[in-house]
Amino acid sequence: MTRRTAAAVLTSTLARFLYAQPRRLPAHPRLLFSPAGVDRLKRRADAAPWAGPWRRLRGNIDRSLNEKIELPPRGGNWGHWYVCPKHGARLTTGKRIGPWQWEHICPVDGEILYGDASRPDRDFDGVTINNTHSRYAGAVRDAGILFQLTGQSQYANRAREILLAYAGRYLSYPLHNIQGQAKLGGARMSPQTLDEAGLLIPMAQGADLIWEALPASERDTMATQFFLPAARDVILPHHMGITTFSAGNTRRWGSPASCWAMTRSSMPPSTTPRRATARKCLRAFSRTASGSKAPGDITSTR
């Protein structure tokens, strides 16, 4: 076989691999729960010891249904900064004193501290803002669970509204790290990729739980303006190997959400940037999640 013939065979083989149509996948939901898992949860929800947590979960979401979705104007700050500079004790959040501003109280002597957004180590309001992002992320997942268990559209609508709000705001949040710098390793909703991954996972799980109830246009909006930029531009570029606690956890936490996000776009499955990023994500997850297999829907367009 000549080199030219060998090259042609190799090119043909790679082309079939890279541009192969995705295999058919199970129906949604398929991340946090499968349809069979939802059925099991339905049978258990009203029985002990599940009944109490179930009522609390539903009560929390029910109380939030009529609340206005008000996303923070910026990403959050690192939780480890939320300590009294004098005593090193973790602060508690006091009353709200202005738009996205609160009192922060030292539990040792009761001193009231105020945030300074120009200094990361004193940006106490930013930590409370980060907690707000976390509550919205959890609400997406919880509302999705309630939609699957009850079939009631108000829960899907709540998750949908939060996701669309983030799709409209995410790219406006500046990239920032725990020092307030726009550097690799920072994120948008949170100050580092580890925390960003921790927010993306419940949001991806919640999106999956309501996915079949969404029109294609809204799926595309969530994918291209939120999940895909978060995965491609924030999580995946952070290469620090797997020897540090942060990098290892970021990849373990972030890769499932990122890989799922790679597949949500309406771009054709053969689009080179999309498939290249998906393959990169698959390799990253395979390397770092010891003993785990990469998500099965890495090439899905559904």
C-alpha positions in Angstrom: 0.0 0.0 0.0 1.4 3.4 -1.0 1.6 6.3 1.4 -1.1 8.1 -0.6 -3.4 5.1 -0.4 -2.8 4.7 3.3 -3.5 8.4 3.9 -6.8 8.1 1.9 -7.9 5.1 3.9 -7.0 6.9 7.2 -8.8 10.0 6.2 -11.9 8.1 5.2 -11.9 6.2 8.5 -11.5 9.3 10.6 -14.2 11.1 8.6 -16.6 8.3 9.4 -15.7 8.5 13.1 -15.8 12.3 13.4 -19.0 12.9 11.4 -20.9 9.8 12.3 -24.5 10.4 13.2 -25.2 10.2 16.9 -26.7 7.0 18.3 -30.3 7.1 19.5 -30.5 7.9 23.2 -33.0 7.2 25.9 -35.8 9.7 26.3 -35.6 12.6 28.7 -35.2 12.7 31.6 -31.9 10.9 31.7 -29.5 12.8 34.0 -30.7 13.0 37.6 -33.5 10.5 37.0 -34.6 8.2 34.2 -38.3 7.7 33.6 -38.1 4.5 35.7 -36.4 6.5 38.5 -39.2 9.0 38.3 -41.8 6.2 38.6 -40.0 4.8 41.7 -39.9 8.3 43.3 -43.6 8.8 42.7 -44.4 5.6 44.6 -42.2 6.6 47.5 -43.0 10.3 47.8 -46.0 10.0 50.1 -44.6 7.2 52.2 -42.3 7.4 55.2 -39.5 8.4 55.4 -39.9 10.4 52.2 -43.2 12.2 52.9 -41.6 14.9 55.1 -38.8 15.9 52.8 -41.2 15.8 49.9 -43.6 18.2 51.5 -40.8 20.6 52.4 -39.5 20.5 48.8 -42.9 21.2 47.4 -43.6 23.9 49.9 -40.4 25.7 49.2 -41.0 25.8 45.5 -44.7 26.6 45.9 -43.8 29.7 48.0 -41.4 30.9 45.3 -43.8 30.5 42.3 -45.1 34.1 42.5 -41.8 35.7 43.4 -40.2 37.8 40.8 -37.0 36.3 39.3 -34.4 38.9 40.1 -30.9 37.8 39.0 -27.9 39.4 40.6 -26.2 42.1 38.5 -22.9 40.4 38.8 -21.2 37.1 39.6 -20.5 36.1 43.2 -17.5 36.2 45.4 -15.5 33.3 47.0 -17.2 31.9 50.1 -13.9 31.6 52.0 -13.7 35.5 52.1 -16.8 35.5 54.2 -15.0 35.9 57.6 -14.4 38.6 60.1 -11.1 40.2 59.3 -10.4 40.6 63.1 -11.5 37.2 64.5 -11.5 34.9 61.4 -15.0 33.7 62.3 -17.5 33.1 59.6 -19.9 36.0 59.2 -23.7 35.8 59.2 -25.9 37.9 56.9 -28.0 40.6 58.4 -30.6 42.9 57.0 -30.6 44.2 53.5 -29.6 47.8 53.3 -29.7 48.5 49.6 -29.8 46.9 46.2 -27.6 43.8 46.6 -26.1 45.1 49.8 -26.4 43.7 53.3 -25.1 44.0 56.8 -22.6 41.2 57.7 -22.3 40.4 61.4 -19.3 39.0 63.3 -20.5 36.3 65.7 -17.7 37.0 68.1 -18.3 40.6 69.1 -21.4 41.5 67.0 -19.6 44.0 64.9 -21.5 44.9 61.7 -19.4 44.9 58.6 -20.1 46.3 55.2 -19.0 45.0 51.8 -16.4 46.6 49.6 -16.8 45.3 46.0 -13.4 46.8 45.1 -11.6 44.4 47.4 -12.3 40.7 47.0 -11.3 39.9 50.6 -13.9 42.5 51.8 -16.6 41.9 49.1 -19.0 40.3 51.6 -22.0 41.3 49.5 -20.5 39.3 46.6 -20.6 36.1 48.8 -24.3 36.7 49.5 -24.8 37.2 45.8 -23.1 33.9 45.1 -25.5 32.3 47.5 -28.4 33.8 45.4 -27.0 32.2 42.3 -26.8 28.9 44.2 -30.4 29.2 45.3 -31.6 29.8 41.8 -29.6 26.8 40.5 -31.2 24.5 43.2 -34.6 25.9 42.3 -34.2 24.8 38.7 -33.5 21.3 39.7 -36.2 21.1 42.4 -38.9 22.6 40.2 -37.9 20.1 37.5 -38.3 17.2 40.0 -41.7 18.5 41.0 -42.8 18.8 37.3 -41.8 15.1 36.8 -43.6 13.9 39.9 -46.8 16.0 39.5 -47.0 16.8 35.8 -48.1 20.3 36.8 -46.9 22.9 34.3 -46.3 25.7 36.9 -43.2 23.8 38.0 -41.8 23.5 34.5 -42.6 27.1 33.9 -40.6 28.2 37.0 -37.5 26.2 36.0 -37.9 27.5 32.4 -38.2 31.2 33.5 -35.0 30.9 35.6 -33.0 29.2 32.8 -34.1 31.8 30.3 -33.2 34.6 32.7 -29.7 33.2 33.0 -29.5 32.7 29.2 -30.2 36.4 28.8 -27.7 37.5 31.5 -24.9 35.0 31.6 -22.6 36.5 29.0 -22.9 39.9 30.6 -21.3 38.6 33.8 -17.6 39.4 33.7 -15.1 36.6 34.0 -13.5 36.9 37.5 -11.4 34.8 39.9 -11.2 34.8 43.7 -8.9 37.8 43.4 -11.3 39.7 41.2 -9.1 39.3 38.1 -10.3 38.4 34.7 -8.1 35.3 34.4 -8.3 31.7 33.4 -9.7 29.7 36.3 -12.2 32.3 37.0 -15.9 32.1 36.1 -19.0 34.2 35.5 -21.6 33.3 38.0 -19.0 32.3 40.5 -15.3 33.2 41.1 -13.8 29.9 40.0 -14.5 27.0 37.7 -15.1 24.6 40.6 -18.0 26.7 41.9 -19.3 27.4 38.4 -19.5 23.6 37.8 -21.4 23.3 41.1 -24.0 25.6 39.8 -24.2 24.2 36.3 -24.9 20.7 37.4 -28.3 21.3 39.1 -29.3 23.6 36.3 -28.5 21.0 33.7 -30.4 18.4 35.7 -33.4 20.7 36.0 -33.3 21.5 32.3 -33.2 17.8 31.5 -36.3 17.2 33.6 -38.3 19.8 31.7 -36.6 19.4 28.3 -39.6 17.7 26.6 -41.9 20.5 27.7 -39.8 23.2 26.0 -40.2 24.5 22.5 -37.2 24.1 20.3 -36.4 27.8 20.2 -36.1 28.0 24.0 -33.9 24.9 24.1 -31.6 26.5 21.6 -31.5 29.7 23.6 -30.6 27.9 26.8 -27.9 25.9 24.9 -26.3 28.6 22.9 -26.5 31.5 25.4 -25.9 29.7 28.7 -24.8 26.0 28.8 -22.5 26.0 25.8 -20.6 29.2 26.6 -20.3 28.1 30.3 -18.8 24.7 29.2 -16.7 25.8 26.3 -15.4 29.2 27.5 -15.2 28.8 31.2 -15.0 25.2 32.4 -13.0 23.4 29.6 -10.2 25.9 29.1 -9.0 25.5 32.7 -6.2 23.1 32.3 -4.4 22.3 35.6 -4.0 18.6 35.4 -5.6 16.3 37.9 -3.1 16.5 40.8 -4.7 19.4 42.6 -7.9 19.2 44.7 -9.5 22.1 42.8 -8.7 20.9 39.2 -9.8 17.3 40.0 -13.0 18.4 41.5 -13.7 20.9 38.8 -13.4 18.3 36.1 -15.4 15.7 38.1 -18.2 18.1 38.8 -18.1 20.2 35.7 -17.6 17.6 33.0 -20.9 15.9 33.3 -22.7 19.2 33.1 -20.4 20.5 30.4 -20.6 17.4 28.3 -24.4 17.5 28.5 -24.3 21.2 27.5 -22.2 20.5 24.5 -25.0 18.4 23.0 -27.9 20.9 23.6 -27.2 23.2 20.7 -29.2 23.1 17.5 -26.1 23.1 15.4 -25.8 20.1 13.1 -24.0 17.2 14.7 -21.2 17.4 12.1 -20.3 21.0 12.9 -16.6 20.8 13.5 -16.2 23.2 16.5 -19.1 21.5 18.4 -17.8 18.0 17.8 -14.2 19.0 18.6 -15.3 20.5 21.9 -17.5 17.5 22.7 -14.6 15.1 22.1 -12.3 17.3 24.3 -14.9 17.2 27.0 -15.3 13.5 26.7 -11.5 13.0 27.0 -11.3 15.3 30.0 -14.1 13.5 31.9 -12.7 10.1 31.0 -9.2 11.1 32.4 -10.3 12.6 35.6 -13.4 10.7 36.8 -11.6 7.6 37.9 -13.4 4.5 37.0 -16.3 6.4 35.5 -17.5 6.4 31.9 -18.2 9.5 30.0 -21.9 10.6 29.6 -23.6 8.5 26.9 -25.2 11.4 25.2 -22.0 13.2 24.1 -23.0 13.4 20.5 -26.7 13.8 20.9 -28.6 16.6 19.3 -31.9 15.9 21.1 
